[in-house]
Amino acid sequence: SSGSGPYSEAYAAFKEAMKQPFETYDLSKPGTEVPENTLYVVAFGAKAAALDYAPDTHLVYALAPVAGLGGLRHEVSMVPAPAAALAAFKNLQPGLRRLAVFWAAYPGEKYIADLRRAGHDAGIEIIPSRLKSGTAFPERLRALMPRMDAFWLMPDPALITQSSIMVLASFSCDNAIPFYAPTSALVASGATAAYAPEFAEAGAAAARAIMVIHDGGRLPQEAYVEKVNLLVNTDLPKKCRWPIISK
């Protein structure tokens, strides 16, 4: 979708990991089109993933908040595996029993269902909270405050704006309720912590996925990045009185 920022980071890792030759198409440049007879596509970004590829084209897409394309479409998820994420949060916040999860369209109903099953096994009640936009946060946060021990924001563009992050960070600090962010960059904006796939890891995962397909292997329609880092805010835990174990 673009040749800069996270896309550039993911692409660099993809290029390093890829063992087959490939052509590059930058959709941020006007007039860029992918040939109709293309057999395999790796797309970085929602714009690239949403192109009208032929039904028999194998598509692996990353850094794209698009869920459930079906067919020969395989997503490198922007969210971590449910059980691993809950284990990381529980390790950081041992008293975590009720986790609110904010989302709009991504990562989709299936992920939320998988998260609830993982929560049952981990002893954590998942409280899904679907919103249409970030403007609904103040009212929803007030309603959920007595019911949640922490909240987790999904990497959904409809909910991530400068103003919504300010609202979430302020509420978290004022009420001593940890805020788990969808990217490590948001920890600097006041989130308690982030357990999220790194962009480079997503690029490397996309390379591995396309090589599996090329070699005749089978892939699930959703694959999780193997290496996920937990980044904890080291500046605000004392001020915000978050019930977390300092790292």
PEBEL-V903329 format. One line per field, one symbol per residue. phi: phi as a letter, one per 40 degrees, with the letter a starting at -180 (. if undefined). A space follows every 50 residues. Layout:
BEGIN
phi->???
END
This chain:
BEGIN
phi->.acbgdcccccdccccccbbcabbbccccdgcbcdccccbbbbbhccccc ccccdcccbbbbfbcbbgcggcbbccccbcddccccccccccbdccbbbc bcabbbchccccccccccccccgbccbcbcbcacccddccccccdcbbca bbcccbdcbbbdcccccccccdccbfbdbcccacccccchccabbacccc cccccccccccccccgcbbccbbcccbbbbbbcccbdcccfccbccb
END
